[in-house]
Amino acid sequence: MPLLILTEGKGVVVSPPALITIRSVASNDNFQPVVREIYAGCVRTMAVSQKKNGEFSLEGLQGLMQKGFTIEPQKGMVEAGTKKPIVFTWTPPSGYDPSLMVEETALLTLRCDVTEQIPLMIRAMVVSE
């Protein structure tokens, strides 16, 4: 069950963490870039107070970027009743030790009538062909 935290008079729902796993394939001493998508969405309801659009943003991305990740878009708008992809691309940096696993965290915040925060746990590894 999500936890409801009150912040400045507004409710923030903190959801359970989501795990994103990424596997790059090593071939001939090269690492293949890997793409993983998640989706931010906004549910359309008949409520009068429902905003027409929602917003999303990602925070805490510096550690990921230092380890060869790019994330696009990092924030944006989502129309009610639609979803928008957020693309994580990982290219292990030169000198990366393929026996190590990359583990980082980030926070996805979704804002509509309710603000929801989803902790993201990102694990990336290299596998052989």
N, C-alpha and C positions, 0 to 999 in steps of 0.2 A: 504494500500500500504506500503511495507517495506521501512524503512528509510535507506538511504545509508550514511554511515559515512566514511570519509577518515582518515586512520590511517597509518602513515609512508609511504605514497604513495600507499597504497593498500586499496581497497574498502572493507568495512565490512558492510554487510546487517544485520540490526537489525530487526528481525521479531516480530510480535505481540506475547505477552506471551501465553504460553500453560498451561492449568490447568490440573493437575493430581489429581484425587480424590481417596482416599483409605478408605475403611470401614472394620474395624475389628469387628468380632462378639464376643460378650461377652456371655459366658455360664458357669454357676457354678463358678462365680468369677474368671474365667480365660479368657484371651484374645487370640483369634486365630491369628496366623501370617497371613499376607495378602501379596500377590504378585501382582504387576502391572508391565506390560512391555510397554516400548515405543521403537521405532525403529529409528536407525540412518541409513540413506541410501546415496548412491552415484549414481547419474544418469549417465548412459553411453550415451555419445554423439559422434557424428562423427567429432567433432572439433579436429583439429590437436593439439591444445594447451591443450586439456583435459588430465589431469593426469590419470594414470591407477587406482590409489587408492585414497580414501579420508580418512580423519582422523576425529575423534570426541573426545571431552573431556568435562567433567563436572567440574564446579568450584563452590565453595561456599557450600560444603557439610557438613561442621563441625556441623552446627546447626541441620541438619537432623540426623546425626549420634548420636548426644547427646540425641536425642528424640526417639531412638530405630530403626532407619532406617539403612539398608545396601543397597548399590548400587553397582552392578557389571555388566559389567566392568565400571570403571570410565573414561577410555580412551581406544582408540583402532583404528584399521584400518578397512576400509570398501572397498571391491573391487567394481569397477565400475559395475553398474547394479545389485547390491545386497543390502541387508539391514541386520543390525545386531541388535539383541535385547539388550536393556539396562534394567536390572531388578531391580526394587525398591521393597524391602521387608520391611514390617513394623511389628514389634512385640512391642506393647506398653510395656514400661518398668514397672517393679514392682512398685507399689505405684502410678501408673498413674490414674488420676481422669477422669473417662469415660464421665463426663459431659463437658469436655473441648475439643475443637478442636485444632489440631496441624496445624499451618500454617508456612511454611518456603518457601524460594526461593532458586533457584540454576540457573546456567547459562550453557546451552548446546551450545558448539561451534562446528560447522561443517566446515571443511576445504577441499576444492577441488580447482577448478579454482577460485571460489569465497568463501570468508569466511562469514558464516552466524551465527549469534548469536541468540539463542532463549531463552528468559527468561522463566523459569519454575516456576509455582506457585504450591506448593504441599500442599494439605489439607487432613488431615487424621482425622478420627473420629471413635468412638466405637458405634456400634449399638447393640441392644439386639436381641436375637433370636426370 
